[in-house]
């Protein structure tokens, strides 16, 4: 069985000091050429897709609010707009930007992702993400949030599934995904007639009101964007615990989980499968690759003044050793991996040229793209519009 492989792109890499690597090009981070080069490398490696990180506030070492550090990358492009810029420069790889569900309108996000699916020819996805930070809520001024650091520093920690604020944010995110999916369905596939002799451009009976009314949104519809090549772009979600697992099961196609061992992977797969038998389960790993990977990571840790910490497991070693880990975790039920390169371009190239070659030699990775859409690459069916039978 072929493994699914994706990479998560974020600035100069997932180590805060990655921009200081000898091979890094920090002066180009905010240029389209930089990002085009990264995604082109991922496509040369025949990866399923890339994800692009985003948030409603600058990067920070603090749980909530900006810090005063000047030795780390700060600032990002809008991920959806960046993906749309990259789409015409690629042909087969999926593009999955992050867009928050908090403080944003699902109608706007749905139209943006549908447009990305059109301009990419059916290679769009979306990673919905909540924004729990009070500092980010202040950018919009519509509502007040409790400081996230106060929540996280409660005695004994906090179980987000028991926190009303967290549960509301995930409930809002679930509604946002449902609204988006309804809007993607609101145009039937053959709603556009485009018949010049009769003067009919659309069949109005094949455009549908979605009439969604919930706690957080009331959306009439239909979308302003015709149904896209995939029907519904792929929805992915990062999840670390029960509450986000439930969110992913309610509306995502792919979930990224963060085990730190094969045993943990097996337990997580069992828990997620108890919620959904259809989700594609990917595991996230931060990777530093090559014969000198440990030395490189130690140097970056020294530059940053602290050992790298991550929600995901951190792998340091050769491409062959990483391939061993991926295949071991596959036996635990993991179907794919989203690798977070510690530093780009070096670790990205180690993935696209080294890890893929190791997996290919073991019969576990593709030799060519076998589909033209992201759904096709992931083995997901193209859904029919839920409104099609109405007309």
ABEGO torsion letter per residue (X at the ends): XBBBBBBBBBEAEABAAAAABAABBAAAABBAAAAAAAAAAAAAAGBABBBBBBBABBBBABABEBBABAABBBEBBBAAAAAAAAAAABAABBBBBBBBABGBBAAAAAAAAAAAAAAAGGABBBBBBBBABAAAAAAAGABBBBBAAAAAABBGEBBAAABAAAAAAAAAAAAAAAAAAAAAAABBAAABAGBAAAGBABBAAABBBAGBBBAABBBAOBBABBBBAAGBBBBBBBBABAAAAAAAAAABABBBBBBABAAAAAAAAAAAAAABAABBBBBBBBBBBEAAAAAAAAAAAAAAGBBBBBABBBBBEBAAAAAAAAAAAAAAGBABBBBBBABOAAAAAAAAAAAAAAAAAAGABBABBABABAAAAAGBBBBBBAAAAAX
